[in-house]
Amino acid sequence: MSVETQKETLGFQTEVKQLLHLMIHSLYSNKEIFLRELISNASDAADKLRFESLAHPELLGQDSELRIRVSFDKDARTLTVEDNGIGMSRDEVITHLGTIARSGTADFLKNLTGDQKKDSNLIGQFGVGFYSAFIVADQVDVYTRRAGLPEAEGVHWSSKGEGEFDVASIDRPERGTRIVLHLKKDEDEFADGWRLRNIIKKYSDHIALPIELPIELQGEEKDQPAEPEWETVNRASALWTRPRTEVTDDEYTEFYKHISHDFEAPLAWSHNRVEGKLEYTSLLYVPARAPYDLYQREAPRGLKLYVQRVFIMDQADQFLPLYLRFIKGVVDSNDLSLNVSREILQKDPVIDSMRSALTKRVLDMLEKLAKNEPEKYRDFWKNFGQVLKEGPAEDFANREKVASLLRFASTHGEGGEQNVALDDYIGRMQEGQDKIYFLTGDSYGQVRSSPHLEVFRKKGIEVLLMTDRIDEWLMGYLNEYSGKQFVDITRGDLDLGPLDSEEDKKAQEEVAKTREGLVERLKAVLKDQVADIRVSHRLTESPAILAIGEQDLGIQMRQILEASGQKVPDSKPVFEINPQHPLIEKLDAEPDEDRFADLSWILFDQAALAAGDTLKDPASYVQRLNRLLLELSA
């Protein structure tokens, strides 16, 4: 064994300690997946070496056949996973094996629930597969040397999975990484050739380079001190290059887990080969659950890019728009050069064509999922619906297609579940209805009881109820769907068109005339707070509401901008009164102008509260209300 020099003991990052605690206390009920994680990391190391060797062929040297070897020693109770990939330098060992160098670590740890199954999924999504070795091992040794560094710059890392680890420099003739797991007392099953072979076939058959096990000698052969012979136990071909008919669902699922570091099976996938003017293969997956950093738009994302089966880069984000950032997968092109970079990708017209086609393929996949497996689509929507709502603003060419995939709550539903498609809504439209009506707000409870819905309930007209923070912004870009215009029922002077009979319109005009005097009195009191005051046709039960100007920001959008410190344009609402409500009749008959003013302000503030807005002067509202209560109790 090589002499160790420059040995030092270092402490794990706090977050790593927490993860190791979860691992060591058997977080995973399915322990065997540790081997999948270590093999997956070894495969990534081989991919990185292939890529770097394009510019620096000398890195491969005489050892150009890349492979992974899994061996074991029953007597010593060790399991070894070795690769001849890129390897690591001393600094890389300390960084990669001692810290979690990813943004959002705190968010990740916050999401840990204590539920073993849920937490194992989170850990998988976080991509800390190396630490899973401590599920079965009470000590792990890593021997490594980065390709291109001299033999004397090998590194030995060792830890018992507690608070610290040792790092030392060693002589290491071979590049790549050897991981030795010292198995716990009750984990001898993982020092068995038959067991390891089955695990590799089950989880890693899709890995595109050979995974080798030593051939176990029989009888007298065991005594021969020869070098072990190795046999390849996996298929060792890139899964995406095989015909779809030759790939099983289990293989597709395991490949997804390999590229995504997710422990849960995907909801759907699409495997496609394009030939003709462009030649490329894509394998795209829809995950079953959202990663913890989904809403961090700057977080790493994108597909794995291969060129002629040579790995080029992780997270190539040029192939799909940002609103589809949750999609995982691989794209392998014959039309790009092997020395392609991120900068070149941004300017290559081939990428624009591929991006357009891959975006359409993802949307088709989601459309098929929605049509054929609605329960699965419902799960998808719960996880990714708000991100998909970014689509109409970002992708004008596919705006209609994205809109068909959106789901909303509505007045025809129960409990606020977002399960109404726009096509469903159109299919239920009343005779003569030519618009899609919607209402935005902070919560389902608030919008469900909004006074703006009263005339729609009376006439049985369905209204979409939108409560996600992104909804008002979304509707600024989604003006129509399938030839039907969207109408915000809180904006402007509501016109139901053919849904209002001539008799209704005539009756409304006659009633409005009877309140012209009241409208003028209200304008004198509220003149500085409103853009206009008018008789409402929307109300059947409430005395008054606030309507928003056609071009003004809605309450939801205004509050979001104010919360982010942005300047909000000045705007005033329209105050609408219900001419037949008893309170409005009493207000109209009130002779005392001071009391009239108090009552007018109370109605105005109540209308603001009902709309989900905040009062500009809550103290005055309370004082007026108290004066009124005292009068009533006198």
N, C-alpha and C positions, 0 to 999 in steps of 0.2 A: 504493500500500500504506500502511496506517495506521502512524503513528509508534509505536514500541514504547517503553513506559516501565516503571519498576519491574522491570527485568529482573534475574533472579537465576539462578544455576546451582546446582542441588541434586543430591545423590547418590541413586541408587536404593537402596531397601531391599536388604539382602543376598540375601534370597530371590528378589527380582526379578532381580538380577544372574545368579543361577544359572539361572533360567528363560530369560532372554535368551540366555545362552550355549548352552542346548539348542536354542533356536529358530534362532539364527544359524548353527549348525552343522547345519542341515537335519535337525532332529529328525523332521519329517513327511516321509514319502515321497510323500505326496499334497499337494503345495504349494498347490493351488488352494483348499483349504478356508479359507485366510486370509480370502477374500472372504465366505464364508458367515458367519464369526465377526464381521466388521465390520458386515455387513448385519443380523445378529441383534442386535448391540448397538444399532444405529440403530433397529431395530424396538422394542426395549425402551424407548429414549428417547422414542419417539412414544407408547407405552403410558402412560408416566409423565406425560407432558404432558396426555394425555386425562384421566387421573385427577385431576391437580391442577386442571385447568380446570373440573371439576365444581363445586368450591368457589370458584374464581377465574376466571370466564370471560374476564376481561381478558387473561389470559396468552396466549390464542390470537390476540388482536388481529385484524388484517385477513388474517392468513395462517392460515386455519382448515383448509385442505386439506393434511393431513399426507402426506408422501411421502419417499422415499429416492432420491437421484440418484447414479448411477455414471458418471463421465466419465474421459477419458484424453487425454494429449497425447503423441503418438508422438515428436515432435521433442525435447521436454523430458524424455521418458521418465518421465512421472508418471502415477499413477492416483489418482483422487479419489473418495471416498465421502462424500456430504453428506446430512444430514437436517435437518428443521426441527422436531425434537423438543424435549425439555426443556432440552438444553444443560447446561453446567457452569460453576460459579463458579471463581474462582482457587483457593480452598481445596479444592474438589471435584476439580479437575484434579490438584493435588499429591497428594491422597489416592488417587484412583482410578488414576492413571497412574504413580505413583511407589512405591506400596506395595501389598501384598496384605492388605487389611483383613479377613481371615477367620481364625477360630480353626483350630488344627490344622495351621498351615503347616509346622511342624517334622515332624509325622507324615507329611505329604504328601511332603516332600523325602526323608525316610527311606525312603519306598517306591519312590523312583526306582531303577531297576535297571541303567540303561545300555543296556537293550534298547529300541531305537527304537520298535518297535510298542507295547510295554507302556507305555512312558513317555508316548507321545502320548495314550494312553487316559487315563492319570492326569491329564495336564495338561488334557485336555478336561473331566474330571469336576471339576477344581478351578476351572474357570470363568475362565481367564485368556486369553480369546480375543483381546483387543486385541493382546497381545504377538506373536501369530502373524503380524502385519504384517511383522515383521522377518525372516520366512522369505524374503520376496521383495524387501524394501526395505533399503537401507543407511542411509536417513534417513527419519524420519516426522515430519511437521508436523501439529499439531492446532490448528485455529482454532475457538473456541467462545464462546458467551455464553448464560448461563442465562436462561430466560424470566422476565420480570419485573424483571430488572436493567437499568440504563441502558446505552446504547450504549458509553459510555466504559469499561465494566467487562467488555469482551471479553478473552479470554485467548489467547495463542499459546504452545503447548507444542512443544518440538522436541527430538529426540534421535537419535543415530546408533546407539543400541542398545548402547552401551558402559557406562561406569560412572556417567554422569550425564545430566541433562537440563536444558534452559533453560526458564524460564517468564517471560513478559512480559505486561504489560497493553497492550491495543490497543483502538482504536475498531472496533466491529463492529455494523453496523446490523441484521443478521439474527440472530435467536435460532437455537439449534441448534448443530450440530457439523459441521465440514468436516475430513476427514482426508486429507492428501496424502502418498502413498507415492512416494518417489524410488526407482525400481526399480533393482535391481542389474544389472550388465552383461548377465548371461545370462537375464534375466527379461522380455525385450521382448514375449513372448507375451501378457502381461497388459496391454499397451497396444493391444489389438486388439478392436474392437467385436464381431466374430463370436464370438471366444473368451469374452469376458465375458458375452455373451448366453447362451451354452451353460452356463456355470458357474451363472449366476443361475437359469436354468430347472431345472437339475439339483438345486441345493441349496436354493433360496429361493423356489420357485414358491408355496409355502404361505403365505408372509408376507402378513398381512392388509391391508397398505397398498401402494400402487403403488411398484414399483421401476422407475425410469426411466433409459433410456440416450438419449444424443443421437442424432437421426436423422442419419446420415452423408450429406452432400450429394454429388451426382455432377456431373462435368463442370464447366460454367461456374458452377453454383451454388456451388461451393467458394469462389469469389472474392467472393461477396456477404458483406459484414461484418454480417450480421444476427445477432440473438440466436439461439442454437441452439434448434431444436425438439426436444421430448422425446417419446419413446414408452414406454408401459408394457410391460415384457417378462415380467412374472409374472402369475399369475391374479388376485392381489390380493383374495382373499376368504378369510375365516377357514376353515381346513380343517375344523374340527369342525362347522361349520354345514352342510357339504355332505353329501348322502346317501352312505352307506357304499359303495353300488355305483359311485359316481363317483370314489372315492379309491383309488389304486393302493397296493400294498404299499410301493413306493419312496417315495411321498409320505408315507405314515404314518411310515416310517423317518426321512426327513429332518425331518419335523416334530418327532419325538422328539428328534433331535439338537439341534434349535433350542431347545427348551424346557429340555432337561436339560444342555446343554453336554457331552454325552457323545459320544465319537467312534466308539462301537461301536453296532451295531444292537440294538434291544431283543429280548428273548426272545419277548414276546407283547404283544398290546394288545387293548383292548375299547372299541368306539365305540358309544355308546348314547344315544338320545333318549327322554326320559320325558315323556309327556303325560297330562293328567287333572288330578287334584287339585293335583299339583305339576308344574311344567314346567321341565325343565333338560336340558342335554346334557352328557355326560361323555365324555372320551377318556383312558383310563387305560393306562399302560405298565408292564410288568415289565422292569427293566434286565437286561442280560446279566451284569453284574459289580457287586460291592459297592463303593460309594464308600469312600474312605479314612476318613471320619468316621461310618460306619454305627453304631458302638457308642458314639458320643457322643450320649446320649439327648437332650441339650439343644441339639444342633446344629440349625440351621434346616432345616425340612422342610415338606412339604405340597404342595398342588396350586395351580396358577395359577387365580385366581378372576376370572371375567368376569361382569358383569351386563348382559344384553341386548347382548352383544358388546363392551362397554366394559371395558377392563382395570381391575380394582380392586386386587388385591394379589398379590404373589408369596408362595409358602409359606404358604398358608392351611391351617393344620394342624387345623382343626376338622372336616374332612370324612372323615378316616380315623383309626382308632386308632393308637397309637404303635407297635404291633408290625408295622404295615404302612407304616412310615415310608419304606421304600425305593421305594414306588410313585411314579411321576412322572405328570404329566398336567394336564388342563385340565377345569374344571367351569364351565359358563356357565348362569346361572339367570335365569329371568324373574320369580321370586317374591321377589327381594330388592331393596331400594332402592339407588339409585346411590350414596348416601352411607353405605353400610354400613361399619362399622369392625370391628376384631378384637373389641372389647368387645361390640358388638351381636351379632356372630356367636355368641359364647359363650352368649347368652341366648335366641336365636331358636329357637322350636320347629321351624321349617322345617328348620333345620340338622340337628336330631336325626333327622328323617325321611330327609333326604338322606344323612347319615352312615351310617345303618343300611342303606340301599339300596346305597350305594357300597361299603361293606364286603362285603356279600353278593356284589356283582358281582366284586370282586377275588378273593374266595375261589372263586367259580365259575370264574373265568378260570384260577386255579391248578389247580383240580380238572380242568379240561379239558386243561390242559397236561400234567398228570401222567398222564392216561388216554391221550391221543392222541400225545404226544411225550415218552416216558419219558426219552430221552437228554437232551433240553433241561431236563426237570424235575430230572434229576440234577445238571446244572450249576447250576440255580437253587438247589437244596438246599445245595450246597457253599458258595454265596455268602451265602445268606440264611436257612439253616435255623435257626441259633441265635436269630435275631431272631424268626422265626415261633414258636419255642418260648415266647416271652413271651405268646403269644395266649391260652392257656387261663386264665391268671391275670387277664388284662386284659379279656377279652371273654366273659363267662359265657354270653351268648345264643348265641354261635357256637362254644362250646367243643368240641362233638362234630365240627363241620365242620372246625375247625382241626386237631383230633386226627387226622382222616383224612388230612391232608396231611403229618403228621410222618413222618420216616424214621429208622430205627434200625439199628445193627448187631445181629447175633444169633448164637447158637451154631450156627445152620444156615447162616451165611454164611462167607466167607473174607476175610482181610485187614482186617477191621474196617470195610469200606465200609458207610456208612449208606444202605441201599437197601431195608429191610424196612418196608412199611406195616403198620399195625395190622390192616387187612383181610386182608393176606397171612398174618399170624401166626394170626389166627382161623381162616382157611381150612385151616391145617395143624395145628390143635389135635387132640390125641389124643381118642379116644372116652372120654367121661366127664369131660374137662377142662373146667372152667368158669371158670378164672382166667387172667389174662395175667401171666406171671412176668417180673420184670426184676431187673437188678443194676447198680448205679452204681459208678463208680470213676474214678481219675485218668487211666488210660490203657487202651488196648485190651489191651496185653500183660498188665497187672495183672488185669483182670476176666476175661480169657480163661482164665487159670490159677488163678482163685480156687477154693479148696476148697469154697465154697458151691455150686458147679456139679456136684459129684461125683454126687449122687443123681439129678440131672436128666440127666446124660450116661448114667448106668446105665439109666434108664427111657426115654431118647430124647425127653425133653420139651424143647421149644425155650424158650430164655430170651433176652429182649432185653438187649443189652449197651450201657449208656449211659455215655459218658465225657466229654461236654461239661460244663463247670463249672455250667451252668444246669440240668442234668438233675434233680438231687435237688429243687431248688426247683420245677421244673415238675411233678414227680410229686406234690408236696404239693397241687396244684390239680387234677390229673387223676386222679380216683379210680376212674373206670370208663369203658369205651368199649363201645358196642353191647351194653350189658347185662352185660359181663364186667368183673369187678373186677380192678384191678391189685394185685399182691402183690410186695413187695420181699423177695427170698429171703434177705436177711440179717436180717430182723426177726422177732422173736417166736419161737414154737415152730412150726416148719414143719409144716403139715398139708396133705398132697396130696389129701385127700378120697378120691374114688372111684379115683384113680390108685394108691393103696396098697391091695393086696388084704388081706382079713381075715387070711390066713396071715402076710403081712408084719407087720401090726400086732401080732399075737400073738407073733411071734418077737422083735420089738423090745421088747415088754414083758418077756419072759422074760430077754433079755440085760441089760436095764436093772437087773433085780433083782440080777444077779450083781455089779454094780458099785456097789451102794448104799454099801458100806463105803468104797470109794475116793472117792466123791463127798463123803462127810463129812470124810475126811482132807484133801481139796483145799480144802474150805470153811474149814477151820481155818487153812490156810496163806494163802489168797488172799482172806480174808473182807473186807478193806478195799478191794479193787480190783474186786470183781464184784458184780452185783446178784443173781446166782444161778449155780449150777453144775448141769449136768444132762447126762444121756446123750443124744448126738446121733443123729438119724435121717438127717442130711444127708450124712454122710461115708462114703466107701468106701475112700479111699486115705490121707487125712491123719489125723494123730492128734487134732487139736483145732482149733476155730475160735471166733471171737467173734461172737455174735449181738447185734443192737441191740434195745433195748426198743421196743415198738410206738409209743410217743409220743415217743421220744427223737430228737434230731438225728442224722443220719448223719455219718460221718466226713468226707465231701466238704463238706457244708454247714457243719460245725463249723470246718473248716480255713479256709473262705472268710470266715466271720465273725471268726475269730481274726486272720486276715491284715488285715482292715479295722479292727481295733482294737475290735471290739464284744465285750461280755461274753457269754459262752456259758454256758447253764444247765448245772449239774453233772449228769452222768449216768454210770452204770456199765454195762458190757456184761455179757452172759450168756456164761459160759465153757462150751462144749459139748465133750465128749470122745467119741471114737470107741471104743466098748467092745471092738471086736475088733482094734484096731490093736496090733501087737507092742510098741510103745513104751508104750502104756497098760497092757498086760499086765505089762510089766516094772515100770512105776511102781507098779502095784497090789501087786506082790510085793516091793517094796523095804522092807526092815526098818529101815534107818537113817533116822531122821526128818530129820536135817540134810540128808542126800543127797536124800531125798524132797522136801524143800522146794526145794533147788536145781533139781532136775529139773522140779518143778511150775512154778517161775517161768520156767524156760527155755521150756517148752511154751507158757506164757501169753504171753510176749513174742514168740515166733515166730508165734503166732496173730494178735497185733496187727500185726506186720510184713506178714503175708500179706494182712491186710485193708486195707493201705495206710495204716495209722496210724503215728504216730511214738512211740518209746519214751519214757516219762516219766523213766526212769533207765537210759540206755544203758550207763553205766559198770558198774553192778551186773550187767547182762546179760553184759557181756564178762567180768567176773570169774568169774561162775558157769560160763560156757562154758569158760573157761581151766582152772578146777578140774576140770571133767569131762574135758577133753582130757588133762590131766596124769595123771588116774587111768587113763585108757585106755592111755596110753603107758608106764605104770609096769610 
